[in-house]
Amino acid sequence: MNESNDISEIPFIRIFKKNGQLFLNKIKFLFKNESILNNKFEPLLEKKFISFPLKNDDAVINKVKDAIEGIIDFQIIFKKGIVNKQYKFKSIKEAIEGHVSDKYHPFIPRSYDIIGDIAILEFERNKGSFIEDISHFKGHVAKALCNINRNVKTVFEKTSDVKGSYRLRELSFLCGENKSLTRHKENDCVFEVDVKTTFFTPRLVFERKRIASMDFNLNENIMDLFAGVGPFSIQIVKKNRTNVFAFDINPNAYNLLINNINLNKLKGSIIPFNIDIKSLLNPSSELGASLKNKADRIIMNLPEKSIDFLDVACHLLKKSGGIIHNYQFSEKPNPVERSIENLKKNLGILNFKIQEIIESKIVKQFSPKVDLVVVDFLINRI
Ligand SMILES: C[S@@+](CC[C@H](N)C(=O)[O-])C[C@H]1O[C@@H](n2cnc3c(N)ncnc32)[C@H](O)[C@@H]1O
């Protein structure tokens, strides 16, 4: 590995310019598709010499030395590389090479979310805390992310879990344009999202496609109880002539939901409400009275505590029953069975029952011990 302590120096093989083509032919012939040269950097030219950047790996350097020893005069040197502007980095690790010491590599986030032109990184919070200069490292990772994904204009770091009734997390700015509003495309729809003031996760893209691709009856009444900026509601109504009543307690989510209704060409209709859906149970709520027993189908995407809102769902459901898509965080093992049991127990208290389970499955892992589970079911009175 790089013996020099200067992390910005990389190995080069320096040869006479006149031997340049011979060297390239030789390594092409000997190493075929194996990558020997570090194409991230430009070859360096100085007087009679040309220096080709090598992969910063002792095994690679030794192979090259063995291959040309006695054939071409050479010298291995360590120098600061000039980044090749045309080069497309394949990973964050590759992009930070030469800028950040190798000791930081285990702390590179394995995944990140991209919402519109904003990237959100998560560094393992306890990991790396012993490294003195972690903020400098985070800045390099953020710039590397912009480099490998040219559409990214802003990078934030997650600095808290999702919390509060609006389901928001704290974000700290790392690089690019310091803005939190963006436009995100998903399943042929476009959404304005403010990553700081509204909840949105791109990780439900397939789940929303699954729900929006179901068979809906013409003019079916759907209640999206926790609509956010509208990804479920809008994707359903984009494809189906249905009526969606979309609720959210967060005024920022509600305002963007209205924008998003206008941004997308929709077949059906969406009526947005900025309320706490519990208020629909209030005997003095006119809206609660007018929506009572109107829903054919209800979406309950508040996995932390959708169970606490089953009473609202039962209030809204048609007397003849209907369909519920319920999301829960459930502990392993057997998270799906646990979710179904939880539903059965709580619906029983309300004098309702699961008539038939249409589908039940893990949508994604939420944490090492907990999964996000969906249960689609027909519900009726006992
Ligand atoms: C997990 S997010 C889901 C948003 C959206 N369905 C999505 O897929 O992006 C839950 C949403 O429920 C809203 N919410 C939480 N409690 C609520 C309540 N009591 N009444 C109405 N909305 C609520 C939050 O503001 C948040 O936008």
The ligand as an SDF file (V2000), in Angstrom:
LIG
                    3D

 27 29  0  0  0  0  0  0  0  0999 V2000
  -45.1810    7.3010    7.9290 C   0  0  0  0  0  0  0  0  0  0  0  0
  -45.7910    8.7840    7.2630 S   0  0  0  0  0  0  0  0  0  0  0  0
  -46.5160    8.1920    5.7790 C   0  0  0  0  0  0  0  0  0  0  0  0
  -46.7510    9.2200    4.7340 C   0  0  0  0  0  0  0  0  0  0  0  0
  -47.1310    8.6680    3.3690 C   0  0  0  0  0  0  0  0  0  0  0  0
  -48.1780    7.6910    3.4220 N   0  0  0  0  0  0  0  0  0  0  0  0
  -45.9360    8.1220    2.6320 C   0  0  0  0  0  0  0  0  0  0  0  0
  -45.9220    6.9670    2.1960 O   0  0  0  0  0  0  0  0  0  0  0  0
  -44.9840    8.8840    2.4260 O   0  0  0  0  0  0  0  0  0  0  0  0
  -47.1620    9.0900    8.3110 C   0  0  0  0  0  0  0  0  0  0  0  0
  -47.8720   10.4230    8.0860 C   0  0  0  0  0  0  0  0  0  0  0  0
  -48.9910   10.4420    8.9870 O   0  0  0  0  0  0  0  0  0  0  0  0
  -49.1710   11.7450    9.4760 C   0  0  0  0  0  0  0  0  0  0  0  0
  -49.9120   11.6200   10.7500 N   0  0  0  0  0  0  0  0  0  0  0  0
  -49.4410   11.1760   11.9330 C   0  0  0  0  0  0  0  0  0  0  0  0
  -50.4160   11.1770   12.8460 N   0  0  0  0  0  0  0  0  0  0  0  0
  -51.5370   11.6170   12.2320 C   0  0  0  0  0  0  0  0  0  0  0  0
  -52.8750   11.8400   12.6700 C   0  0  0  0  0  0  0  0  0  0  0  0
  -53.2410   11.6280   13.9350 N   0  0  0  0  0  0  0  0  0  0  0  0
  -53.7700   12.3030   11.7680 N   0  0  0  0  0  0  0  0  0  0  0  0
  -53.4010   12.5390   10.4750 C   0  0  0  0  0  0  0  0  0  0  0  0
  -52.1420   12.3600   10.0130 N   0  0  0  0  0  0  0  0  0  0  0  0
  -51.2260   11.8880   10.8770 C   0  0  0  0  0  0  0  0  0  0  0  0
  -47.7540   12.3080    9.5860 C   0  0  0  0  0  0  0  0  0  0  0  0
  -47.7560   13.7100    9.5290 O   0  0  0  0  0  0  0  0  0  0  0  0
  -47.0530   11.6570    8.3870 C   0  0  0  0  0  0  0  0  0  0  0  0
  -47.0640   12.5060    7.2690 O   0  0  0  0  0  0  0  0  0  0  0  0
  1  2  1  0
  2  3  1  0
  2 10  1  0
  3  4  1  0
  4  5  1  0
  5  6  1  0
  5  7  1  0
  7  8  2  0
  7  9  1  0
 10 11  1  0
 11 12  1  0
 11 26  1  0
 12 13  1  0
 13 14  1  0
 13 24  1  0
 14 15  1  0
 14 23  1  0
 15 16  2  0
 16 17  1  0
 17 18  1  0
 17 23  2  0
 18 19  1  0
 18 20  2  0
 20 21  1  0
 21 22  2  0
 22 23  1  0
 24 25  1  0
 24 26  1  0
 26 27  1  0
M  CHG  2   2   1   9  -1
M  END
$$$$
